[in-house]
Amino acid sequence: MEIEQYIQSIEDKLQQLFKKLQQSQADNVLLREQVQQQQDELTQQQQTIEALDEKLKLAKIATMTQQGNGLSEEEDAFRKEVRGKINDYIREIDRCIALLNS
């Protein structure tokens, strides 16, 4: 009879382990879903930040063009940077046009 009790004890422990395994797997699935949701939210927030940064740059450009002279060194440097980027874009467009014409 001792052997039967020992076997029953082992079966009970195995069932407990199986239940813990199932719970751990369920928790794992839930945690993976939460991680995915947070990654999606982070991506959305990064896109929002990029869009707001772009709007801020455009607003700075708009205010600089309205102010004219009397710019601070930082504003003047930003204006020069923007002009440089615009010139780079124009050069790239000219290269594309040249390639299309050839």
C-alpha positions as CSV (number, residue, x, y, z in Angstrom):
1,M,0.0,0.0,0.0
2,E,2.9,2.3,0.5
3,I,3.8,2.1,-3.1
4,E,0.3,3.1,-4.1
5,Q,0.5,6.1,-1.8
6,Y,3.9,7.1,-3.2
7,I,2.6,6.8,-6.8
8,Q,-0.5,8.9,-5.9
9,S,1.8,11.5,-4.3
10,I,3.8,11.7,-7.5
11,E,0.7,12.0,-9.6
12,D,-0.6,14.8,-7.4
13,K,2.7,16.7,-7.7
14,L,2.7,16.2,-11.4
15,Q,-0.8,17.6,-11.7
16,Q,0.3,20.6,-9.6
17,L,3.3,21.1,-11.8
18,F,1.1,20.9,-14.9
19,K,-1.3,23.5,-13.5
20,K,1.6,25.8,-12.7
21,L,2.9,25.3,-16.2
22,Q,-0.5,26.2,-17.7
23,Q,-0.7,29.3,-15.5
24,S,2.8,30.3,-16.5
25,Q,2.0,29.9,-20.1
26,A,-1.2,32.0,-19.8
27,D,0.8,34.7,-17.9
28,N,3.4,34.6,-20.6
29,V,0.8,35.1,-23.4
30,L,-0.7,38.0,-21.4
31,L,2.7,39.6,-20.8
32,R,3.6,39.3,-24.5
33,E,0.4,41.0,-25.5
34,Q,1.2,43.8,-23.0
35,V,4.7,44.2,-24.4
36,Q,3.3,44.4,-27.9
37,Q,0.8,47.0,-26.9
38,Q,3.4,49.1,-25.3
39,Q,5.7,48.8,-28.3
40,D,2.8,49.9,-30.6
41,E,2.1,52.8,-28.2
42,L,5.8,53.8,-28.2
43,T,6.0,53.7,-32.0
44,Q,2.9,55.9,-32.2
45,Q,4.4,58.4,-29.7
46,Q,7.6,58.5,-31.6
47,Q,5.7,59.2,-34.8
48,T,3.8,62.0,-33.0
49,I,7.1,63.5,-31.7
50,E,8.5,63.5,-35.2
51,A,5.4,65.1,-36.7
52,L,5.5,67.8,-33.9
53,D,9.2,68.4,-34.5
54,E,8.5,68.9,-38.1
55,K,5.7,71.4,-37.3
56,L,8.0,73.2,-34.9
57,K,10.6,73.6,-37.6
58,L,8.0,74.9,-40.0
59,A,6.8,77.3,-37.4
60,K,10.3,78.6,-36.8
61,I,10.8,79.1,-40.5
62,A,7.5,80.9,-40.8
63,T,8.3,83.2,-37.9
64,M,11.8,83.9,-39.2
65,T,10.6,84.8,-42.6
66,Q,8.1,87.2,-41.0
67,Q,10.7,88.8,-38.7
68,G,13.3,89.5,-41.3
69,N,16.4,91.1,-39.8
70,G,17.4,91.2,-36.1
71,L,17.7,87.4,-35.8
72,S,19.7,85.9,-32.9
73,E,22.7,83.8,-33.7
74,E,20.8,80.6,-33.1
75,E,18.0,81.7,-35.4
76,D,20.5,82.8,-38.1
77,A,22.3,79.4,-37.8
78,F,19.0,77.6,-38.1
79,R,18.0,79.7,-41.2
80,K,21.4,78.9,-42.8
81,E,20.9,75.2,-42.0
82,V,17.4,75.3,-43.6
83,R,18.7,77.1,-46.7
84,G,21.4,74.5,-47.0
85,K,18.9,71.7,-46.8
86,I,16.7,73.4,-49.4
87,N,19.7,73.8,-51.7
88,D,20.6,70.2,-51.2
89,Y,17.0,69.2,-52.2
90,I,17.1,71.5,-55.3
91,R,20.4,69.9,-56.4
92,E,19.0,66.4,-55.9
93,I,15.9,67.4,-57.9
94,D,18.1,68.8,-60.7
95,R,20.1,65.5,-60.8
96,C,16.8,63.6,-61.1
97,I,15.6,65.8,-63.9
98,A,19.0,65.4,-65.6
99,L,18.7,61.6,-65.3
100,L,15.2,61.6,-66.7
101,N,16.2,63.8,-69.7
102,S,19.1,61.5,-70.6
